[in-house]
Amino acid sequence: MSAGWMLAPAILLAVSAGSVGEAVAATEIAEGPIVLHANISDQWGGHTFGYLVQGETGVFWSARLYDPDSATRTPIVGQHPAPGSSLRPHVTTISRHEPRLKGWNPPQMVRSPDGYLHVFVGVDRRTDNPNVGSGRIRYFRSERPEDISSLVDRSELLPPTPPFEDYHLRMNAGISRDGSRVALVILAVSPAGAFAFNTPVLLVGEREGHDFVFRPPVQYAEAMGLFYPQVAATDSGVVVVGQVWDEIIEKTFSARLLHIDWDGTLQHREDFPADGPGQHFVYDMRPANADTWDRLILYATAAPDAHVTATHEFWEYDAPSRRLRLLRSLEVPYGMSNAGKWLPGSDSRSVFVNNPSMGRILFWEGDILGGGEVVRREVPAVDVLRLGYGATSYLFAPNPLQGSIYSPDGVAFAADSFNANRQDGASGPNSLLMWRLRLEPPVAPTR
């Protein structure tokens, strides 16, 4: 299953609240599905982490190999050429000797404006306490721009600095727009109890030559249940959004935004509203447009425990003024919520892609951030069940906050899809499937 389904048909499912008679977006599947890899393990935490980076010559991705006989999943990175590019498909295995190896995290990757790929991968080591690992970060850089086929180990530029030597490997990274700095956010742990479990720390890397050289980690907030972080490295500081699990007993799960200056000092903190039992999670954060990264668009889903209705919410955070505000809330049936990615098209139209049913990927198109019409569409070319797969776990879309080049003429997105031979309870095998979208100009609605 490589390229195919050019100008794939779409099924119009419903029209949400909005003004009648406005133009309706027409997203096309320009290419796909493309099988990037057919034997990977579950993409852990994929609703917020970025496993897809789009460059000038192709798409670069990361995963872990599936091996039913091993609990240690081998991390891999790969590349796939853009149409007309001379880039060759390639998969690179990340391996090095690690004492008391317990496991690897899926690699996180950023791209600097000069095309170099910077890969961060966590390694978990066994300790005398079976409930606490000793996490370390490894840093690799591509040997050449726009080419992940050969990596240089630059882990010595991330030296352990007491007391934050050990990590809980739920990390993410963001690169500044000019490529001069990287912000790496992670949770610190202490098997010896030197500080509180899950202490949030920030590591800032500054560009020297082709590499990033990192300052000592700094604690930017008290220990808390901050989970699955997303990171924006803006001119106004580092913006981190993650899930707060502090109130599990009350069954209320919410999200928290923290704005930190480049020295690691907390500037602003704000929790998203969570009224009553249920979930209010932020699953996506990206710049509103290519001209500035100080205005961020965040996608959240609010899903009450009643499981009747839910909402797709689109928020704006203005970093210079430290202002968070709700732009749009779309009420949907509970089964149509779940994680997704917002893709900007123009000032008056954009696309939101999500997979509410682990198989049926939906496109929500139109004036999402304004008060205009939004249309929900189903595109058969991305129905993994029709393609012979068992389900999808997560969707991934390249994000400029990780250095991806974004163009409405060709936006990649990928799905972690269960192979037909996957057994119940297993973590694989999965296939990483990729499509390319073309965000066409609006067309008149057919009524």
C-alpha positions in Angstrom: 0.0 0.0 0.0 2.0 2.9 -1.2 0.8 6.0 -3.0 -2.8 6.0 -4.2 -6.3 7.4 -3.9 -5.5 10.7 -5.6 -8.4 13.2 -4.9 -10.1 10.6 -2.7 -13.8 11.0 -2.3 -15.2 12.2 1.0 -18.5 11.4 2.7 -20.3 14.4 4.2 -21.6 13.2 7.6 -23.0 16.3 9.4 -22.8 20.0 9.7 -22.1 21.5 13.1 -23.5 24.8 14.5 -22.5 27.8 12.5 -23.6 30.2 9.9 -25.3 28.7 6.8 -24.1 29.3 3.3 -20.4 29.9 4.0 -17.7 28.2 1.9 -16.8 24.6 3.0 -13.2 23.4 3.1 -12.2 20.6 0.7 -9.3 18.6 2.1 -7.9 16.0 -0.3 -5.8 12.9 0.3 -3.0 13.6 -2.1 -1.1 10.4 -1.4 -1.3 7.4 0.8 -1.5 5.2 2.7 2.3 4.8 2.7 3.7 2.1 5.0 6.6 3.7 6.8 7.2 0.6 8.9 5.2 -2.6 9.3 6.5 -4.0 12.6 6.5 -1.4 15.3 5.4 -1.5 18.9 2.7 0.8 20.3 3.6 4.5 19.9 3.5 5.3 23.6 1.8 8.6 24.5 1.2 9.5 20.9 -1.8 11.8 21.5 0.7 14.5 22.5 4.2 13.4 21.6 5.5 14.2 18.1 6.8 11.2 16.2 6.7 12.8 12.8 8.8 15.7 11.5 8.4 17.2 8.1 11.4 18.7 6.3 12.2 20.1 2.9 13.1 16.8 1.3 10.8 14.4 3.2 9.3 13.2 6.4 11.3 11.9 9.3 9.7 9.6 11.9 10.5 7.6 15.1 9.2 4.5 16.7 10.3 1.3 18.5 10.6 -2.2 16.9 8.1 -4.8 18.0 9.7 -8.1 19.3 7.3 -10.4 21.0 10.2 -12.2 22.7 11.7 -9.1 24.3 10.5 -6.5 26.8 13.1 -4.1 25.6 11.9 -2.3 22.4 14.6 -1.2 20.1 14.3 2.5 19.2 14.4 3.4 15.5 14.2 6.5 13.3 13.4 6.6 9.6 12.9 8.8 6.6 10.6 8.9 3.6 11.1 11.2 0.6 8.7 13.9 -0.5 7.4 13.6 -4.1 10.2 14.4 -6.5 12.9 14.3 -3.8 16.2 12.5 -4.1 16.0 11.4 -0.5 16.1 7.6 -0.1 13.9 5.7 2.4 15.9 4.5 5.3 15.5 3.1 8.8 18.2 3.6 11.4 18.5 1.6 14.6 19.6 3.4 17.7 21.6 1.1 19.9 24.4 1.4 22.4 25.5 -0.5 25.5 23.5 0.5 28.6 24.1 -1.1 32.0 21.1 -2.7 33.7 18.9 -1.9 30.7 15.2 -2.0 31.4 13.8 -0.3 28.3 13.9 2.5 25.8 11.4 5.3 25.2 10.3 6.1 21.6 12.7 8.8 20.3 11.6 12.4 20.2 13.0 14.5 17.4 13.4 18.2 16.4 14.6 19.7 13.2 16.8 22.8 13.2 16.3 25.3 10.3 19.5 24.1 8.6 18.0 20.7 8.3 19.9 18.8 11.0 17.7 16.3 13.0 18.2 16.2 16.7 17.0 13.0 18.4 16.4 12.5 22.2 15.7 9.1 23.5 15.2 7.9 27.1 16.8 4.8 28.5 15.4 3.2 31.7 17.8 1.3 33.9 16.9 -1.1 36.7 17.5 -0.1 40.3 17.3 -2.0 43.5 13.8 -0.7 43.9 11.6 -2.5 41.3 9.1 0.3 41.3 11.6 3.1 40.4 13.8 3.2 37.3 16.9 5.2 36.8 16.2 7.2 33.6 18.8 8.8 31.4 18.6 10.9 28.3 20.6 10.2 25.1 21.1 12.8 22.4 21.9 12.0 18.8 22.3 14.3 15.8 22.1 13.5 12.2 25.4 13.5 10.5 24.0 15.4 7.5 21.1 17.8 7.0 17.8 16.2 6.0 19.2 12.7 6.3 18.6 10.4 9.3 20.5 7.5 7.9 23.6 8.2 10.0 23.6 9.5 13.6 26.3 11.0 15.7 26.1 10.3 19.5 26.2 13.7 21.3 25.0 12.5 24.7 28.0 14.0 26.4 26.4 17.4 25.8 23.6 16.3 28.2 25.8 15.5 31.3 23.9 14.4 34.4 23.9 17.2 37.0 23.1 16.3 40.6 20.6 16.2 42.0 18.6 15.7 38.8 20.4 12.7 37.4 17.5 10.3 37.1 14.3 10.9 35.1 10.8 9.7 34.6 11.0 9.5 30.8 7.8 11.4 29.9 9.7 14.1 28.0 9.2 16.3 25.1 11.2 19.0 23.3 10.6 22.2 21.4 12.9 24.2 19.2 12.9 28.0 18.8 11.8 29.4 15.5 15.4 30.6 14.7 16.9 27.3 15.8 19.2 28.8 18.4 17.7 27.1 21.4 16.0 23.9 22.4 13.8 23.4 25.4 13.7 19.8 26.8 11.1 19.2 29.5 11.1 16.1 31.7 10.2 14.8 35.2 13.0 14.1 37.6 12.9 11.2 40.0 15.1 10.1 42.9 15.5 6.5 43.7 17.2 7.6 46.9 14.5 10.1 47.8 16.6 13.3 47.5 13.7 15.2 46.2 10.0 14.7 45.5 8.9 12.2 42.8 8.0 13.7 39.5 9.7 17.0 39.9 9.4 19.0 36.7 12.7 20.2 35.3 13.7 22.2 32.2 16.9 21.7 30.2 17.8 24.5 27.8 20.2 23.7 24.9 22.0 26.4 23.0 23.3 25.9 19.5 27.1 25.6 19.1 28.1 24.5 15.7 25.8 21.7 14.6 24.9 20.6 18.1 23.0 21.8 21.1 25.0 22.2 24.4 22.7 22.0 27.4 22.8 24.0 30.6 22.2 22.2 33.9 18.6 21.3 34.5 16.5 23.6 36.6 13.3 22.9 38.6 10.5 25.2 37.4 7.5 24.1 39.5 6.7 21.9 42.5 6.3 18.2 42.1 2.9 17.4 40.6 1.1 15.0 38.3 2.2 16.7 35.1 1.9 14.1 32.4 2.6 14.0 28.6 4.1 17.5 28.3 3.9 19.6 25.1 6.5 22.3 24.6 6.6 25.6 22.8 9.9 27.4 22.7 8.8 31.0 22.0 10.6 34.4 22.1 8.6 35.1 25.3 9.8 31.9 27.0 8.9 28.2 27.2 5.3 27.2 27.3 4.5 23.8 28.7 1.0 22.1 28.7 0.4 18.8 30.4 -2.2 16.7 32.1 -2.7 17.0 35.9 -3.5 13.7 37.6 -3.4 15.1 41.1 -7.1 14.6 41.8 -7.5 11.0 40.7 -9.6 10.2 43.8 -12.2 12.8 42.7 -12.0 11.4 39.2 -11.4 14.9 37.8 -8.6 15.1 35.3 -7.5 18.4 33.9 -4.7 20.2 32.1 -2.3 22.8 33.2 -0.3 25.5 31.3 3.0 26.7 32.7 4.9 29.6 31.1 8.6 29.7 32.1 11.3 32.2 31.1 14.5 31.0 29.5 16.2 31.0 32.9 13.7 28.5 34.3 11.6 30.9 36.4 7.8 30.3 36.3 6.0 33.4 34.8 2.4 32.2 34.6 0.4 29.2 35.6 -3.2 28.4 34.7 -5.4 25.3 34.9 -8.0 24.6 32.3 -11.5 24.4 33.6 -12.8 21.0 34.7 -16.3 21.0 36.0 -17.2 17.8 37.7 -15.9 14.2 37.1 -14.5 13.5 33.7 -11.5 14.5 31.5 -10.3 17.9 30.2 -7.1 17.2 28.3 -5.1 19.3 25.9 -3.9 17.1 23.1 -2.3 19.5 20.6 -0.4 22.8 20.7 1.0 24.6 17.6 1.6 28.1 16.3 -1.5 30.0 14.9 0.6 30.8 11.8 4.1 30.7 10.4 4.8 34.4 11.1 4.8 34.2 14.9 5.1 31.5 17.5 3.9 33.8 20.4 0.3 33.0 19.5 -0.4 29.3 20.2 -3.5 27.3 19.4 -4.3 24.5 21.7 -6.8 21.7 21.1 -8.6 20.2 24.2 -11.4 17.7 24.6 -13.8 17.9 27.5 -15.4 14.5 28.2 -17.7 14.2 31.2 -18.1 10.9 33.0 -21.8 10.8 31.9 -20.5 9.8 28.4 -23.4 11.5 26.6 -21.8 14.5 24.9 -18.3 16.0 24.7 -16.7 19.1 23.3 -13.9 19.9 20.9 -12.3 23.0 22.3 -9.9 25.3 20.6 -8.0 27.7 22.8 -5.5 30.5 22.2 -2.5 31.4 24.4 -0.9 34.7 23.8 2.6 34.3 25.2 3.6 38.0 25.5 0.4 39.0 27.4 0.2 35.6 29.1 -3.5 35.4 28.2 -5.4 32.1 27.7 -8.9 32.3 26.1 -11.4 29.9 24.6 -11.9 30.5 20.9 -14.5 27.8 19.9 -16.3 25.0 21.6 -18.1 22.4 19.4 -20.4 20.0 21.1 -20.2 16.5 19.7 -21.5 13.0 20.6 -19.2 11.4 23.2 -18.0 8.8 20.7 -16.6 11.5 18.4 -14.3 13.1 21.0 -10.8 11.9 21.6 -7.4 13.2 20.6 -6.6 15.0 17.4 -4.5 17.5 15.5 -5.4 21.0 14.3 -4.0 22.0 11.0 -4.1 25.7 9.9 -5.1 26.6 6.4 -5.9 30.3 6.2 -7.3 32.9 8.6 -10.9 31.7 8.0 -10.5 28.0 7.6 -8.6 25.1 9.1 -8.8 21.3 9.5 -9.0 19.2 12.6 -8.3 15.5 12.3 -9.1 12.9 15.0 -9.8 9.2 15.4 -12.6 8.8 17.9 -13.4 5.1 17.2 -9.8 3.7 16.8 -10.6 3.1 13.1 -12.8 5.8 11.6 -10.6 8.9 11.2 -12.7 12.1 10.9 -12.0 15.5 9.3 -13.6 18.6 10.8 -13.2 21.5 8.3 -14.2 25.1 8.0 -14.0 28.2 10.1 -13.0 26.3 13.2 -11.5 29.2 15.2 -14.2 31.6 14.3 -18.0 31.4 14.3 -18.5 30.1 10.8 -19.6 26.7 9.5 -17.7 23.5 10.4 -18.4 20.3 8.4 -17.5 16.8 9.6 -16.4 14.5 6.8 -15.3 10.9 6.6 -12.6 10.0 4.0 -12.6 6.3 3.0 -8.9 6.4 2.0 -7.9 6.8 5.7 -10.3 4.1 7.0 -7.8 1.6 8.3 -10.5 -1.0 8.9 -11.3 -1.1 5.2 -7.5 -1.3 4.5 -7.3 -4.6 6.6 -6.0 -3.2 9.9 -7.6 -3.9 13.3 -7.6 -0.3 14.7 -5.6 2.9 15.1 -4.2 4.1 18.4 -3.0 7.6 17.7 -2.6 10.2 15.0 0.6 12.2 14.4 1.0 15.4 12.5 4.2 17.4 12.0 4.4 20.5 14.2 6.4 23.7 13.6 7.3 23.7 17.3 9.5 20.7 16.6 11.0 22.4 13.5 8.7 20.9 10.9 8.1 22.8 7.7 4.3 23.3 7.3 2.7 23.8 3.9 -1.0 23.5 3.1 0.0 22.1 -0.2 1.3 18.9 1.4 0.7 18.1 5.1 1.8 14.7 6.3 0.0 12.8 9.0 0.4 9.3 10.2 -1.6 6.7 12.2 -0.3 3.9 14.5 -2.4 1.0 13.2 -2.8 -2.5 14.5 -1.8 -5.3 12.1 -4.3 -8.0 11.4 -2.2 -10.6 13.2 -1.9 -8.6 16.5 -3.1 -10.6 19.5 -5.3 -9.3 22.3 -3.2 -7.7 25.0 0.0 -7.4 22.9 1.8 -4.2 22.2 2.2 -5.0 18.5 2.8 -5.6 15.7 1.6 -2.3 14.3 2.2 -0.5 11.1 3.0 3.2 10.9 0.8 4.5 8.0 1.2 7.9 6.5 -0.9 10.1 4.2 -0.4 13.5 2.7 -3.2 16.0 2.8 -3.7 18.9 0.4 -5.7 21.7 2.0 -7.5 23.1 -1.0 -9.2 26.5 -1.2 -12.8 26.5 0.0 -15.5 25.4 -2.4 -19.2 26.4 -2.4 -21.4 24.1 -0.3 -23.7 21.8 -2.2 -27.3 22.5 -0.9 
